[in-house]
């Protein structure tokens, strides 16, 4: 099949030829980028023609940190995202409403609860969920994905006694009388959820398997929502055997649609070492990429590890999943086995632990072009940024969090909030930061992410580190070609160049002539993957 996209405002992502007016495609790959005459000369007269009508033509967006299956589950669960749910009473109402339409005894799952935004400052408890239903086990995920709130029925279903001990890397929150409140922090979620597998303290466990859940149908439905916003490739940063089985089966049935890079969780490191496998491994549709590890907890949920405690009363001291020597050992073994690693890291204290682990592994087993990643990379110090540059570490950022949670960050961190995700500092020392969403935590719409990297403002309009803003061109690169570099696919994806896969997003506007605050609302006109139109907007 051949295709001609003409009359467009083409941004190629190729620094040697940044602009064009037409793109020609044959058999799923780009064969020409340039003038309309150039493009026509490379294809036959029967080629499908798309008149872009002056619209912006871009490489398909790459989300280098997107929990695809978990987001698919979120889309089919109770939506508790702020501002729709902005109080405990609204939480109770939403769960009660779901209970009315759920058979007794079946689990109810909600996503994206952000109790830091509740007006009275009181944390929700199992009693608030019990007020909604006592005949359904209920699990409500915190917006960070690291914490969860459950009701009494869920505790009984999972056999959790009041005397349960806190696991390594996590905590069961108790009230002043020592009674469990239902809040489970970080690795404590592993004990409370109906999980398919135990992952120990390798990270928060949201690898649930609920009765009646059809993973393939969820991925099928979610793929359309992703294509609708111009996403053509996602990297799932926490994959266990559960997710891998789902992605493989969706691929086999032809409903995966997007290109998916899987980051196996470090609990599977021994399994991969035993069979001699390391990423990248797979095909252009489904591939094993870096390995995922965890350093500290979540900044959104108050468990990121900073040198100085944070919070209104300095109440957040942070926590880690591993001791420094334990993390170093894991990273060393993964690196020695040939893996690229991506380490979840928030605070500067955790950052030191992470960088030390990577540096020690690289010294012990020198290897070129490692491309180790730091996921989130919220608060690296200037000195740590310099070390990252010298080690070739790639920061994978999510500026949507600066909007969604920026007001709380300013309150909890004070002046430190203005250096969260310091991408301008990173660029100045030669690092090319990557933009991503961390969906299900934030919106997976790439234009939301780009807009938030341009203005760095909170929901209430407060600036957070204006001097760290990206330019428009930098933001586009960070969500396309630089993202492709982070998953080792820049030879095939990330820019519109001859020989690369024809993954293309056409926006229903001239993006270059649009004010940054309007970018969020631009719809996608067409999404093309491998030369095939998989999404067409209403105006098509």
Buried (B, 14 or more C-beta within 10 A) or exposed (E): EBBBBBBBBBBBBBEEBEEBBBBBBBEBBBBBBBEBEBBBEBBEEEBBEBEBBEBBBBBBBBBBBBBBBBBBBBBBBBBBBBEEBBBBEBBBBBBBEBBEEBEEEEBBBBBBBBBBBBEEEEBBBBBBBBBBBEEBBBBBBBBBBBBBBBBBBBBEBBEBEEEBEBBBBBBBBBEEEEEBBBBBBBBBBBBBBBBBBEBBBBBBBBBBEBEEEEBBEBBBBBBEBBBBBBBBBBBBBBBBBBBBEBBBBBBEEEBBBBBBBBBBBBBBBEEBBEEEBBBBEBEBBBBBBBBBBBBBBBBBBBBBBBEEBBEEEEEBBBBBBBEBEBBBBBBBBBBBBBBBBBBBBBBBBBBBBBBBBBBBBBEEBEEEEBBBBBBBBBBBBEEBBBBBBEBBBBBBBBBBBBBBBBBBBBEBBEEBBBBBBBBBBBBEEEBBBBBBBBBBBBBBBBBBBBBBBBBBBBBEEEBBBEEBBBEBEBBBBBBBBBBBBBBBBBEBBBBBBBEBBBBBBBBBBBBEEBEBEEBBEBBBBBBBBBBBBBBBBEEE
